[in-house]
Amino acid sequence: MQRKPKSEIDQLTGRCLAAFVEAGSLDLSLDHLAAKVGISKRMLIHYFGSRENLEEAAFALLEERLRATFRAECSLASAWASRAFTAARASSASRLRG
């Protein structure tokens, strides 16, 4: 039996994560989760091996997305702080000279 490519598994993981987020809980039956993501319960287990593996994959994806978001926000904050510091230092230097 041929396995799905990693990109398709990643898309399926994303759809499962979206279903968990929409429900506000991990407390979805596999039947309900399968219906939400458009795949059979049997195929969910086939691709992930177990419900626990599916939840771990969804949490790993969530963590990856959160880290990417925070990394981007930290980069913006760092750039802003650097510009603000440079401007403050220039202003301070001109007051000392003047």
Secondary structure, 3 states (H helix, E strand, C coil): CCCCCHHHHHHHHHHHHHHHHHHCCCCCCHHHHHHHHCCCHHHHHHHHCCHHHHHHHHHHHHHHHHHHHHHHHHHHHHHHHHHHHHHHHHHHHHHHHC
